[in-house]
Amino acid sequence: MARVFNSFEQYLDYTGKPVAGGTLVIWANKTTTSVVVHSDPALTVVQTNPYTLDASGRVTGDLFFSGIVSIQVNDINGAQIRVEDDIDASTTTQSSDVTYTPQSGTVATDLDTVLNLTRRNFATVALAVADTVLALGDKVNVDDYTGTALSGVLFFEVVAAATGTVDGGSYINLPNTTPALQLQQNFPLKISPEMFGAVGLSGDVSDQAALDAAALAVEAFSQG
């Protein structure tokens, strides 16, 4: 048997947004016949199939299977995003490490390369900054900048130290890694001060730095 997905794995659509409220459907390999999946490695406790992802596009429990299966990722409306075939329980491989053949093509490639899947998740930016094992090239997502549900999910890549000017949003230092590195934020089309740590409290002048940094990021983005 093999663990198919766990709570640290997040599923994104082709725009990089979490598949909030989407579903995972486990089929008999290369068919549309659903199979029984389980929540324990002994395969004694039946798990739901399709399985509904949470608001961050994650599995909140464990899914185990036996044999070889296909796994389909759907959005909240049931529309297919992707399908992965030939997932073999005997390999004990996480689904994000297998190959993926796009519906529009025939060339199989690494799923992480195609979808740029996030590998590390943190609840806040502060927790990411405190981490000691992030490495160059890691993909990182943060549930919310401060944990107050203002910024929404943020996406970063770990880059070399001094790659960019630290402003609390576009570039954030990682002083606890060896060597020291930076987080570089991958901005969506919309940039907001909350992505730089603004909290929006009335009369709180501490937001000014975040507002200024966000304005500069918008300017740089528009000129790029």
Buried (B, 14 or more C-beta within 10 A) or exposed (E): BBBBBEEEBBBBBEEBBBBBBBBBBBBEBEEEEBBEBBBEEEBEEEBEBBBEBBEBBBBEEBBBBBEBBBBBBBBEEEEEBBBBBBBBBEEEBBBBEBBBBEEEEEEBEEBBEBBBBBBBBBEBBBEBBEBEEBEEEBBBBBBBBBBEEBBBBBBBBBBEBEBBEBBBBBBBBBEEBEEEBBBBBBBBEEBBBBBBBBBEEEEEEEBEBBEEBBEBBBEEEEEE
